Amino acid sequence: MNVAWLWVALGGAAGACARYAALLWLGPALERSALGSYWGVFAVNVAGSFLLGLTLGLVDRGLWPEAARLGFGVGVLGAFTTFSTFSTDLDRLVQRGELGPAALYASLSVGLCLLAAGLGRTVAIWGRA
């Protein structure tokens, strides 16, 4: 077995636990706000996006080893929030000046994922009948 898989798996377990802990900690404090429990997910997504951007920048500059991209980036932050990956992919397109593809990627990602979520919910409801 390639050791990279182990780093991703261990990081994923840690990231999933960190997400759960963050939501437990943030949830009660934020439920009284306008968006209720959604603020916890929002905070996790923003924090994860920042941490993935930081990780990729440090790896790209040679300050962190490539293994950090897998163990921390894919593993920990991939389980903590997948929105961070979307955000940094979009950022890379923008940084390269590929604004058309960036707009298409953002629009299709949000639009089609929202449609897919609704379709999945609808299919689940059909299963109850």
Contacts in CASP RR format, 6 or more apart in sequence:
PFRMAT RR
TARGET T0000
AUTHOR 0000-0000-0000
METHOD contacts of the structure
MODEL  1
MNVAWLWVALGGAAGACARYAALLWLGPALERSALGSYWGVFAVNVAGSF
LLGLTLGLVDRGLWPEAARLGFGVGVLGAFTTFSTFSTDLDRLVQRGELG
PAALYASLSVGLCLLAAGLGRTVAIWGRA
4 67 0 8 1.000
4 70 0 8 1.000
7 67 0 8 1.000
7 70 0 8 1.000
7 71 0 8 1.000
7 75 0 8 1.000
8 70 0 8 1.000
8 71 0 8 1.000
8 74 0 8 1.000
8 75 0 8 1.000
9 75 0 8 1.000
10 71 0 8 1.000
10 75 0 8 1.000
11 71 0 8 1.000
11 72 0 8 1.000
11 75 0 8 1.000
11 76 0 8 1.000
11 79 0 8 1.000
12 71 0 8 1.000
12 75 0 8 1.000
12 76 0 8 1.000
12 78 0 8 1.000
12 79 0 8 1.000
13 79 0 8 1.000
14 75 0 8 1.000
14 76 0 8 1.000
14 79 0 8 1.000
15 75 0 8 1.000
15 76 0 8 1.000
15 77 0 8 1.000
15 78 0 8 1.000
15 79 0 8 1.000
15 80 0 8 1.000
16 79 0 8 1.000
16 80 0 8 1.000
18 76 0 8 1.000
18 79 0 8 1.000
18 80 0 8 1.000
19 44 0 8 1.000
19 79 0 8 1.000
19 80 0 8 1.000
19 81 0 8 1.000
22 40 0 8 1.000
22 43 0 8 1.000
22 44 0 8 1.000
22 47 0 8 1.000
22 80 0 8 1.000
23 37 0 8 1.000
23 40 0 8 1.000
23 41 0 8 1.000
23 44 0 8 1.000
26 39 0 8 1.000
26 40 0 8 1.000
26 43 0 8 1.000
26 44 0 8 1.000
27 36 0 8 1.000
27 37 0 8 1.000
27 39 0 8 1.000
27 40 0 8 1.000
30 36 0 8 1.000
30 37 0 8 1.000
30 39 0 8 1.000
30 40 0 8 1.000
30 43 0 8 1.000
31 37 0 8 1.000
33 39 0 8 1.000
35 42 0 8 1.000
44 80 0 8 1.000
44 81 0 8 1.000
45 81 0 8 1.000
45 83 0 8 1.000
45 84 0 8 1.000
45 87 0 8 1.000
47 80 0 8 1.000
47 81 0 8 1.000
48 77 0 8 1.000
48 80 0 8 1.000
48 81 0 8 1.000
48 83 0 8 1.000
48 84 0 8 1.000
49 81 0 8 1.000
49 83 0 8 1.000
49 84 0 8 1.000
49 87 0 8 1.000
49 88 0 8 1.000
51 77 0 8 1.000
51 80 0 8 1.000
51 84 0 8 1.000
52 73 0 8 1.000
52 77 0 8 1.000
52 78 0 8 1.000
52 84 0 8 1.000
52 85 0 8 1.000
52 87 0 8 1.000
52 88 0 8 1.000
53 84 0 8 1.000
53 88 0 8 1.000
53 91 0 8 1.000
55 64 0 8 1.000
55 68 0 8 1.000
55 69 0 8 1.000
55 72 0 8 1.000
55 73 0 8 1.000
55 77 0 8 1.000
56 69 0 8 1.000
56 73 0 8 1.000
56 88 0 8 1.000
58 64 0 8 1.000
58 68 0 8 1.000
59 65 0 8 1.000
59 66 0 8 1.000
59 68 0 8 1.000
59 69 0 8 1.000
77 84 0 8 1.000
77 85 0 8 1.000
78 84 0 8 1.000
78 85 0 8 1.000
86 109 0 8 1.000
89 105 0 8 1.000
90 102 0 8 1.000
90 105 0 8 1.000
90 106 0 8 1.000
93 99 0 8 1.000
93 101 0 8 1.000
93 102 0 8 1.000
93 105 0 8 1.000
94 102 0 8 1.000
END
